[in-house]
Amino acid sequence: MEVAERELTEPWEGVLVVPARGSDIGVLVLGGSSGRVERERARILAQQGMTAVSIRWFGGPGQPPGICEIPLETFTAAVHLLRLNGARRIGIVGTSKGAEAALLTAVHDPRVDVVIAMSPTSWVWCNVGPGRDGARHPYRSSWTWREQPLPFVPLDDSWTSAGPDGGPVAIRGWYELSERTFADLLPPAEIPVADARADLLLVAGGDDAMWPSLPFAERLAQRRRSAGAAVRLITRHDAGHRPRFPGESPAPASPRFQYGGTPEADAHLGTVAWPQILDALRSRD
């Protein structure tokens, strides 16, 4: 399917990709802590007949340099942009910290119809990197809503780990330790997915080395089921943090982090999830 791309510069950097015939389905595509604009993923979704927008939500002009007290209104504004471009059904596809943002946006914005949360978390976590003031510590929330920080789980800085031969590090254990250390802070930091009217599809690999996304996803699914709300969970035991959709390039290696899984397992999980993702985004039920 032919698509047209338009660069966005205000109020954020990004790309808007529209099928040649237009669409009444709009998808906001959010990357994780890389800060990337997910151009390829937006293009692939647009080729499936959906208007897709991907934005830089931190690290750009006028934005915090890190994921620190990011206004959720950043994402509700992108939802509004999709509505202005003819979308009547709104989905958000987010990965990792982008999945955290997607879930929280759906909790606060009833215009969101479906969330595809890839390698998600079940808690609101602290900042990753500095805020507008340049400070990384003390820890603050990753997110705000109506200028109020959301309750969050800090990281336990007693955790240490070294990668093989000083190479990339797996930091999953840091999050697992922090859950134990700050167990009393977990309840107020829960992402209340049962409060979202949106449908929810979760995708997680059991070999995720960044954080325990499969246990997180299982916890999210349980919250939804306990409330009688719809949820789908797609997993693969040997996949890591970065499932890839059909047609996407392999995820680049990182000199800093281990992501778990293998390119083959990550691609397989994305391939298995893909038809269900499309079905969820297109569904009119």
JOQUI-V346648 format. One record per residue. PSI is psi in degrees with one decimal (999 if undefined). OMEGA is omega in degrees with one decimal (NA if undefined). D_FIRST is the distance of its C-alpha to the first C-alpha in Angstrom with 1 decimal. Layout:
# JOQUI-V346648
PSI_OMEGA_D_FIRST + PSI_OMEGA_D_FIRST
This chain:
# JOQUI-V346648
133.8_178.7_0.0 + 141.3_179.6_3.8 + 157.6_175.7_6.4 + 134.3_-179.2_10.2 + 140.2_176.8_12.9 + 127.8_177.5_16.5 + 139.0_175.8_19.5 + 137.6_177.2_21.9 + -21.6_179.6_25.6 + 136.6_-1.0_27.4 + 3.8_177.1_28.6 + 161.6_171.9_27.0 + 141.5_177.7_25.0 + -168.8_179.4_21.3 + 139.6_174.9_17.7 + 124.8_-177.5_15.6 + 122.6_-172.5_11.8 + 130.7_173.6_10.3 + 149.2_-176.4_7.0 + -33.7_-179.5_7.6 + 5.0_-177.2_9.2 + 179.2_-179.7_11.0 + 149.6_173.0_12.1 + 11.3_173.0_15.6 + 127.4_178.9_15.1 + 139.7_-177.5_15.9 + 126.8_171.2_16.5 + 125.0_-175.9_19.1 + 119.1_-175.8_18.9 + 124.5_172.1_22.4 + -178.5_-178.9_23.8 + -141.7_-172.2_27.4 + -1.5_172.1_30.5 + -26.9_-176.8_28.9 + 6.4_-176.8_27.9 + 148.5_161.5_24.6 + 120.8_-172.5_21.7 + 71.3_-175.5_19.0 + -46.3_-176.7_16.3 + -43.7_-179.1_14.6 + -40.1_177.6_14.7 + -40.4_-179.5_13.4 + -42.3_-179.3_10.3 + -39.8_177.8_9.8 + -39.4_178.0_10.4 + -34.6_177.6_8.1 + -14.5_174.5_5.1 + 9.4_173.2_7.1 + 22.6_-179.6_7.3 + 143.5_171.3_10.4 + 126.8_-175.1_12.1 + 138.7_174.9_13.7 + 136.6_173.2_16.8 + 135.4_-174.3_19.0 + 155.8_167.1_22.5 + 120.9_-173.7_25.6 + 0.1_167.3_28.1 + 159.8_177.2_31.2 + 0.4_178.4_32.5 + -179.8_178.9_31.2 + 129.9_178.4_33.2 + 5.7_-179.0_35.3 + 156.1_172.7_34.3 + 144.8_179.5_36.6 + -21.9_178.0_36.4 + -178.5_177.5_36.2 + 82.1_-174.3_35.1 + 114.4_178.7_38.2 + 50.3_175.7_38.5 + 125.4_178.0_34.9 + 128.8_174.7_34.6 + -18.4_174.9_32.3 + -19.0_172.2_31.9 + -41.2_-174.7_29.5 + -33.5_176.0_27.0 + -30.2_174.7_27.9 + -36.7_176.9_27.3 + -35.7_173.2_23.7 + -42.3_178.3_23.4 + -40.1_177.8_24.8 + -42.3_178.2_22.3 + -39.5_177.8_19.4 + -40.2_178.6_21.5 + -24.9_179.6_22.0 + 21.2_170.3_18.3 + 0.2_-178.1_18.2 + 132.9_175.2_17.9 + -21.8_171.5_20.4 + 127.7_-173.3_19.8 + 127.4_173.8_20.3 + 155.7_171.7_19.8 + 126.9_174.8_21.1 + 112.5_-177.9_20.3 + 146.9_-179.9_23.3 + 132.3_173.6_25.0 + -120.0_176.8_28.7 + -29.1_173.8_30.2 + -31.7_174.4_26.9 + -38.5_175.7_27.2 + -47.0_177.9_30.7 + -41.7_-178.5_29.4 + -46.2_-179.2_26.8 + -43.5_-179.0_29.4 + -36.2_177.1_31.9 + -42.2_179.0_29.6 + -34.0_177.3_29.0 + -38.0_-173.0_32.8 + -14.2_-176.0_33.4 + 104.9_-177.1_30.6 + -5.7_176.9_30.2 + -16.1_-179.8_27.0 + 123.8_-176.2_25.2 + -28.6_-176.9_24.1 + 141.8_174.6_23.1 + 130.8_170.6_23.8 + 105.8_-175.4_22.5 + 109.4_-178.5_25.4 + 126.9_-179.6_25.1 + 58.3_-171.0_28.6 + 176.1_167.9_30.2 + 157.0_176.3_33.8 + -5.8_179.7_35.9 + 158.2_164.5_38.1 + 126.9_-178.9_37.8 + 169.9_179.1_38.9 + 176.2_-179.6_40.7 + 148.0_170.4_39.4 + 101.0_-176.0_37.8 + -177.8_-172.7_39.2 + 158.9_171.5_41.0 + -166.0_-178.9_40.8 + -26.0_-178.9_41.2 + -1.1_-179.9_44.9 + -1.8_-176.8_44.1 + 137.2_175.7_45.8 + -29.4_-178.0_44.5 + 154.3_-3.7_47.5 + 160.2_-177.4_48.7 + 143.7_175.2_45.6 + 170.5_179.5_43.8 + 149.9_171.8_40.9 + -24.8_-165.2_37.3 + 153.5_168.4_36.5 + 158.0_171.8_38.1 + 124.0_-176.4_37.6 + 43.2_174.9_39.4 + 10.1_178.5_41.1 + 126.2_178.7_42.6 + 140.8_175.9_41.9 + 144.9_174.5_40.8 + 143.8_-171.5_43.3 + 166.0_174.5_42.3 + 123.0_175.8_43.5 + 173.7_175.0_44.9 + 143.6_177.9_44.9 + 106.6_-174.2_48.1 + 6.6_171.9_48.9 + -12.8_-178.7_51.5 + 136.7_174.9_48.7 + 146.9_176.0_48.7 + 147.4_175.8_46.8 + 138.1_175.2_46.4 + 167.5_178.4_43.7 + 123.8_179.5_44.8 + 35.6_179.6_46.8 + 14.5_-178.0_45.7 + -158.8_-177.0_42.0 + 145.7_-173.5_39.1 + 140.3_169.8_40.4 + 120.4_-175.1_39.3 + 10.6_177.5_40.0 + -42.1_-178.5_39.4 + -28.2_178.6_43.2 + -43.4_178.7_43.5 + -38.6_179.1_41.6 + -41.7_176.1_43.5 + -42.7_-177.4_46.8 + -34.7_174.9_45.9 + -41.3_-179.9_45.2 + -44.5_-176.9_48.7 + -40.8_-173.9_50.4 + 39.5_-177.1_49.1 + -31.5_-178.9_49.0 + -17.6_-179.5_50.7 + -5.7_-176.7_47.8 + -47.2_-175.6_45.1 + -47.7_179.6_45.5 + -17.7_-178.8_45.0 + 3.2_177.3_42.0 + 139.2_170.5_40.1 + 112.5_-171.5_36.6 + 69.6_-173.9_37.3 + -20.9_177.2_34.1 + -19.0_-179.9_36.0 + -11.7_-177.9_36.1 + 134.7_176.0_32.4 + -13.5_-178.0_30.9 + 148.5_166.7_27.5 + 156.2_-174.6_26.5 + 126.7_172.9_26.8 + 126.8_-176.4_25.2 + 137.1_178.6_26.9 + 123.7_-175.5_26.0 + 143.3_177.3_29.0 + 140.1_-178.7_30.5 + -13.9_-178.9_34.2 + 20.7_178.8_34.7 + 122.8_-178.6_33.5 + -3.2_179.4_36.0 + -48.0_171.2_35.2 + 165.6_-173.3_36.2 + 71.9_-171.8_36.8 + -30.7_179.3_33.4 + -49.1_172.7_33.9 + -37.9_176.3_37.3 + -47.1_-178.4_35.8 + -39.1_178.2_33.0 + -37.1_178.0_35.6 + -43.0_176.3_37.6 + -44.5_-179.2_34.8 + -39.8_179.5_34.1 + -39.0_177.8_37.8 + -42.2_179.4_38.1 + -46.9_-176.7_35.4 + -36.6_179.2_37.0 + -27.7_179.6_40.4 + 2.3_-178.8_39.2 + 22.4_-178.7_37.6 + 154.8_-176.4_34.1 + 142.9_175.8_30.9 + 145.0_171.7_29.8 + 138.8_-179.4_28.0 + 123.8_-179.6_28.9 + 125.8_-174.2_27.2 + 163.9_170.3_29.3 + 127.9_-169.5_30.2 + -29.7_-174.3_33.7 + 7.6_178.1_33.0 + 156.9_-177.1_29.9 + -144.6_-170.9_30.5 + -14.2_-169.6_29.4 + 71.1_174.4_25.9 + 146.4_-177.9_23.6 + 137.0_179.1_20.4 + 157.0_174.8_17.0 + 132.0_-179.3_15.3 + -10.1_178.3_13.8 + 150.0_174.9_16.1 + 152.7_174.5_18.9 + 145.4_178.4_22.4 + 137.7_-178.6_24.3 + 150.5_175.5_26.8 + 153.7_179.4_30.5 + 137.3_175.2_32.8 + -10.2_-174.2_36.3 + -38.0_-168.5_37.4 + 148.0_166.0_36.1 + 136.6_-178.8_35.6 + -10.4_-178.0_32.6 + 175.1_179.1_33.7 + -167.4_174.7_31.8 + 158.8_176.4_30.4 + -36.7_-178.3_27.0 + -45.2_-179.4_26.9 + -39.5_179.9_27.9 + -39.9_177.7_25.7 + -38.0_-179.7_22.6 + -42.7_178.1_23.9 + -44.0_178.0_24.4 + -37.8_179.7_20.8 + -42.1_178.0_19.6 + -39.3_-177.8_22.0 + -28.1_-169.3_21.1 + -52.0_-178.7_17.3 + -32.3_178.1_17.1 + -33.5_175.3_19.9 + -47.7_178.7_18.2 + -41.7_179.1_15.1 + -43.0_-179.9_17.8 + -41.6_-179.4_19.9 + -32.3_-176.2_17.3 + -16.1_-171.9_16.3 + 142.0_178.3_19.9 + 7.6_-178.5_21.8 + 999_NA_25.2
